[in-house]
Amino acid sequence: MTQVVQLVIEQPSLRQARNMMLAIIDLAKNRDLTPDQYRARLHAIDMLAREAHDTIIDAGAGL
């Protein structure tokens, strides 16, 4: 019996975008925050989301 293994090599920029998205998910999970911490967290999520979006577009995956 023959096994076939498919190797998928991700583009570094897409891997970076994926890592940013995982960071966004991690930031969104924390629920016990003060109002100031919540605002700071939203700001960080906003910056990461914009950067991830730009990275995906620059990689040509948004076509």
Summary of the structure (lengths in Angstrom):
residues: 63
radius of gyration: 16.6
end to end distance: 39.6
largest distance: 60.1
contacts: 123
relative contact order: 0.18
helix: 67%
strand: 0%
